[in-house]
Amino acid sequence: MNHRFCSTIFVACTVLAGTAMVVADDLLIEDFESDSYKKWVLTGDAFGNAPATGALAGQGSVSGFRGSRLVNTFNGGDGSTGTATSPVFRIERSHIAFLIGGGQHKETLGIELRVDGKVVRSETGPGSEELTWSSWDVSHFRGKQGVLRILDLATGGWGHINVDHIIQTNDPPERFDLEYKLAQYRQSADYMNEPLRPQFHFSPEINWMNDPNGLVFHGGEYHLFHQYNPGGNTWGHMSWGHAVSRNLTHWKHLPLAIPVEDGFMAFSGCCVVDHNNTSGFGDRKKPPMVAIYTEHGHGEQVQNLAWSNDHGRTWTKYDQNPVLDLDRQDFRDPKVFWHEPTNRWVMVVSLAIEKKLVFYGSSDLTTWTELSRFGPAGVIDKPNWECPDLFELPVEGERGKTMWVLEVDMGSGSVAGGSGGEYFVGTFDGQCFNTLQHAQWVDYGRDFYAPISWDNIPKTDGRRIWIGWFNNWETCLVPTSPWRSCMSTPRTLSLRKVAFNDEEPATYVLVQKPVRELQDLRSSTRMLDATKATWPPIAVTNADELKDMTFELETTVTPGTARSVGFRIRTGEDEYTEVAYDRNYCGVYVDRTKSGNVNFHDAFAGRHTAPARTTNGEVTLRIFVDRSTIEVFVNGGESVISDRIFPTGHSPSVEVFAGNDSAKISSLKLHTLNSTWRRK
């Protein structure tokens, strides 16, 4: 229904199958578009002197409200309190609907309806700054007088409420209107092809996305679930989005898998195929997919199950959820796998604030027993562990040898600043993980977070493949619309014993390589002449050749005695991203200081360096550029730098430079890559 929000009643009569049907327009109670609260009665200081025009000082982005104003009780911060009471009105429709956002505290935050002096309906916030529709069935009170009261009596975190557009209606709006918005976007001329939209990285059609979830191979499909906001382009209302692919490059978007419900969000988790039907959710001939995920709501995080018997298209929640409840606020992100030697399921899950990981065992996915704990470890003075993964990997060059890798992520304090991940190499006996060496960084850029590996990849394939969120929590509100965030390239994992310098002993490092399927996207390949690399940089391509900014460079550089040797990806007159080896730091760096739009956050601009050893005086690089992403794989993936860039210029070229005549670029191959999204 097209809600007109008018203040008078319009009655239209139509004839349907011989019966007169009366359709009444909506009645506007309040839209808060005035520069005052008019006849509303205020107490306290939370509401300010007038409706807000958006976010207030010290508050994150507020969105989803109608018009230019809304109620926002963050006036002075979360410590302010107060109430706002409406004039009396007559209830004349079956429902009262309103947009609501803000904190989630039933007793102290929200909006309530009073009839005959009693509270008969109430609603608190969803725990998000994104306002979405909510409604009450008030048909029982038709003809009676009502009063609305918006209250903010909370003083702690998320101690504020956002409210807008209160109406009476016989046709309450859908909470998110997601299908309508998707249908509209799919008619857009720019569908999946906005100037900053990556073309061979996964991204949602519209709205906010973060961590990958539930990666599993089943029925010939790679399933990619992910944290998704069906209500808007900022974090909130977390649900499981869903996409599938048969080749890890071309993805098909599917409807929401596990949506937010009744204020309970579906946080991160995993998916398994229960081949032996240990759970009883299917049968051995048609084994069920089982999702194990964190339910977050009303101040608690617990672990839930849902299952699917139609390859993930529809889901049923386990009627005895939760299967794990420690009565905690920071118990999240389970990763489950079948451990064949002990013939049971194993879960690793995070106690985030304590920086501990808990291991559980189960024979049927529904009943879990604690096995052991790990941590704190690694960078222990930094807050927050989450999104763990545990898997066994082959060691390159040591036939038959495998070791276990435990990866975990931190919300801040990573090597390049902001969020990132660290990993431990060791042993796992089905009960305890024991690390054999110090923690190491997963990625040396700022934009690789919460990677998770695919489960159930056939043994005939044999690969361990993962993918990560291509963003950073510190700078996550990147300047893109109508979507925000993308995933990294899928990467194949192994271990390699490496000594980065003569002073430190060799350690086992996680090797990440772009999956081989990416080579199928190559539309052209040619060698570039980089033999004249010197200073200042010289161009070896032209703008027309790279106008889509979707390409790969394969190169070998010899630093010699020069300070640096490398490349500039230039997209404008004074705009470029620099990738080079720096001999003084014994590393490869990405410098995005002048890469384009770097001013949307103070922490975005910078230079990020990964350790790089020289072999016979050489360093090899694979550089993937995809409009607003750059990934650099050093020496076959011994270290990786993943960074977002947001160019404002659109005349890309590759330039080469060298610090002196001893440095050279002995090989430089350019592959242009096809889009996996663009309509023909």
Secondary structure as GFF3:
##gff-version 3
##sequence-region A 1 680
A	DSSP	beta_strand	11	16	.	.	.	ID=ss1
A	DSSP	beta_strand	19	24	.	.	.	ID=ss2
A	DSSP	beta_strand	27	30	.	.	.	ID=ss3
A	DSSP	beta_strand	41	44	.	.	.	ID=ss4
A	DSSP	beta_strand	71	72	.	.	.	ID=ss5
A	DSSP	beta_strand	82	85	.	.	.	ID=ss6
A	DSSP	beta_strand	89	90	.	.	.	ID=ss7
A	DSSP	beta_strand	95	102	.	.	.	ID=ss8
A	DSSP	beta_strand	109	115	.	.	.	ID=ss9
A	DSSP	beta_strand	118	123	.	.	.	ID=ss10
A	DSSP	beta_strand	128	137	.	.	.	ID=ss11
A	DSSP	three_ten_helix	139	141	.	.	.	ID=ss12
A	DSSP	beta_strand	145	152	.	.	.	ID=ss13
A	DSSP	beta_strand	161	169	.	.	.	ID=ss14
A	DSSP	alpha_helix	178	186	.	.	.	ID=ss15
A	DSSP	beta_strand	207	218	.	.	.	ID=ss16
A	DSSP	beta_strand	221	228	.	.	.	ID=ss17
A	DSSP	beta_strand	239	245	.	.	.	ID=ss18
A	DSSP	beta_strand	252	258	.	.	.	ID=ss19
A	DSSP	beta_strand	265	273	.	.	.	ID=ss20
A	DSSP	beta_strand	289	297	.	.	.	ID=ss21
A	DSSP	beta_strand	300	308	.	.	.	ID=ss22
A	DSSP	beta_strand	316	317	.	.	.	ID=ss23
A	DSSP	beta_strand	324	328	.	.	.	ID=ss24
A	DSSP	beta_strand	331	339	.	.	.	ID=ss25
A	DSSP	three_ten_helix	340	342	.	.	.	ID=ss26
A	DSSP	beta_strand	344	351	.	.	.	ID=ss27
A	DSSP	beta_strand	356	362	.	.	.	ID=ss28
A	DSSP	beta_strand	369	374	.	.	.	ID=ss29
A	DSSP	beta_strand	386	394	.	.	.	ID=ss30
A	DSSP	beta_strand	402	410	.	.	.	ID=ss31
A	DSSP	beta_strand	420	428	.	.	.	ID=ss32
A	DSSP	beta_strand	433	435	.	.	.	ID=ss33
A	DSSP	beta_strand	440	441	.	.	.	ID=ss34
A	DSSP	beta_strand	449	453	.	.	.	ID=ss35
A	DSSP	beta_strand	465	469	.	.	.	ID=ss36
A	DSSP	three_ten_helix	473	475	.	.	.	ID=ss37
A	DSSP	beta_strand	483	484	.	.	.	ID=ss38
A	DSSP	beta_strand	491	498	.	.	.	ID=ss39
A	DSSP	beta_strand	507	514	.	.	.	ID=ss40
A	DSSP	three_ten_helix	516	521	.	.	.	ID=ss41
A	DSSP	beta_strand	522	527	.	.	.	ID=ss42
A	DSSP	beta_strand	538	539	.	.	.	ID=ss43
A	DSSP	three_ten_helix	544	546	.	.	.	ID=ss44
A	DSSP	beta_strand	550	558	.	.	.	ID=ss45
A	DSSP	beta_strand	564	572	.	.	.	ID=ss46
A	DSSP	beta_strand	575	582	.	.	.	ID=ss47
A	DSSP	beta_strand	587	591	.	.	.	ID=ss48
A	DSSP	beta_strand	607	611	.	.	.	ID=ss49
A	DSSP	beta_strand	619	626	.	.	.	ID=ss50
A	DSSP	beta_strand	629	634	.	.	.	ID=ss51
A	DSSP	three_ten_helix	635	637	.	.	.	ID=ss52
A	DSSP	beta_strand	639	644	.	.	.	ID=ss53
A	DSSP	beta_strand	653	658	.	.	.	ID=ss54
A	DSSP	beta_strand	664	673	.	.	.	ID=ss55
###
